[in-house]
């Protein structure tokens, strides 16, 4: 029996096109063709003058991801991709050139305000990056070279320079790191007996928030499988202890997150 935890990623692009061919396929979270309970999204592929435009939607009709590919096999991404969560909230924008990350990168707050903006070249941050408070006011600027921060200027909400703090940007961090968090999840999750006997599988997606102190709370089911698996996912998430809080320009902030909990039985 295998219990898997993963972060769900989705990509979307808006681009002018002229349609010549169309193909619609149901897929699972990994993007592979699927049917029945494993089919969580439907994907439409359109051939255009600029390439293949792929749009993926959740079962509820909300956008999951879409992006322009250079090939019909969808191996080479080329253009600006936008990622949404299941409730329709825009979460991330990322740019690809000839299959490689290269260009504008943006992460958004739940209210639609840009949180983080800069340029990615491969896996490295390059040039000037900016962070903003949830209000939209500028919180800081930093210069990166090959993913290393070489300078920074932080601001307070009123626009004055913040000389006391040093952290430009940080997502919530689990004490001990991500690998320790995954091990805790795998150890804590128990496959409910009834669902195991009935061979019920699926992915429960839990939405929650971190407080400014790093405490996870307000757990809600964003995608359900059944009552028993939903309850187990919520039970485990409610046992989670505090993380190091998210920080913008030295200031701890509230942060929303999604945790897919994958229930899968191996033969």
Secondary structure, 3 states (H helix, E strand, C coil): CEEEEECCCCCCCCCCCCCCEEEEEEECCCCCECCHHHCCEEEEEEEECCEEEEEEEECCCCEEEEEEECCCCCCCECEEEEEECCCCCEEEEEEEECCEEEEEEEEECCCCCEEEEEEEECCEEEEEEEEECCCCCEEEEEEEECCEEEEEEEECCCCCECCCCCCCEECCECCCCHHHHHHHHHHHCCCCHHHHHCCCCEEEEEEEEECCCCCEEEEEEEECCCHHHHHHHHHHHHCCCCCECEEECCEEECEEEEEEEEEECCC
